[in-house]
């Protein structure tokens, strides 16, 4: 271990294989939970199709991301790719404006993942409030959410202090307590005959659906919300600098997670609608899995489901916590955020970034509305995906990257596929999610999203000034060292 690492540095440690990366990313299939009742509200049973299409969209996008992860093995996923590809080595002027684009993409990605901690802490607080009446007599839902956030963030910080490998071990444990019961709860209704296919086929699309501009914009917004969950398995690539063998580990972790996501997203939504019907889902929009469990397993099943959901939410929070801290670390090491946020402890953990993210989410919990936070976060996710896909196109076309080794290579002509989905994200899905937010929640989430994204500009200029000052000091120190060496070489005339 280097002296720099012993004192804390800015390097991540290569300590995991693809199975451990998959274990950490396994929180992604559970991101469907807050949207199980949301998509059917607009699309009835066609929500099942939207989930399937969104995961397929993830395969198209993640083929490009897998190539970039192996081409740039030191880059941390989407944030690292965009920053590396858009920067200019020999720029002129006070600031390198080319770094602004990649940095903004990384900031958007950070904002897409970071609020997951607050979203699911609020849900955990709500479940505890309903599960244990004595807690409801003592604490409000907000207080329980805040306490849950402090306990979960603190516990995850301690576990992950010792490196990503220990975070993967926690991922295995939480996956066993959440994914396995979720699979059972999804498959059991089909096996026991509780799924009525007429609930799906008889309510495939809303009776008032038409292909006018209003509904097309709603559909684009729904795709933006859905991809926030169904395409998010790209987070397996963000640990690129921490895989032992990036050329093999990244692609295996990515596509294994994608296959799991496809079946889980489609089957979970199908089971919920098949058992409850669209109207039944709309009656339980926050957690329709609970009445499904009651129908199949009785009251005991409901209790088990709540416990499983809480374990699932902790797994999701860990996935988001680790991913967003790596995004912040990547920005800081590239000079797009203050350098202090890139500091790691001696185990290679970006501890400073994790502390900042935890504090930020404790503030977000005060919003109290998970749907509003998701709506704001989805704006960042569409921006991050769009810019990252454009970065892939640049990496395939620009002469500066032509000679790079590509251990994993997407199919021929994939730059055209990436451009297509990049344009689908920006501007189409961005326009759609803003329109959908205005209809459903109001303009507050949209303004929150745009304000947080806009805050990057002054932070970036400060970071560039900090980097410039640091470089000038380093140059001055080198010059002083050279002058001292020259004086030592000149003989004393006396």
Secondary structure, DSSP 8 states (H G I E B T S, - for coil): --HHHHT--S-----B-HHHHHHHHTTGGGGGGGGTTTHHHHHGGGHHHHHHHHHHHHHHHHHHHHHHHHHSTTS-HHHHHHHHHH--SS--SSS-THHHHHHHHHHHHHHHHHTHHHHHHHHHHHHHHHH-HHHHHHS-HHHHHHHHHHHHHHHHHHHHTT-HHHHHHHHHHHHHHHHHHHHHHHHHHHHHT---HHHHHTTSS-TT---SHHHHHHHHHHHHHHHHHHTGGGGGGGGGGGBTTHHHHHHHHHHHHHHHHHHHHHHHHHHHHHHHHHHHHHHT-S-THHHHHHHHH-HHHHHHHHHHHHHHHHHHHHHHHHHHHHHHHHHHHTTSS-GGGG---TTS--HHHHHHHHHHHHHHGGG--HHHHHHHHHHHHHHHHHHHHHHHHHHHH-GGGTT---SS---TTHHHHHHHHHHIIIIIIHHHHHHHHHHHT-SHHHHHHHHHHHHHHHHHHHHHHHHHHHHHHHHHHHHHHHHHHHHHHS----
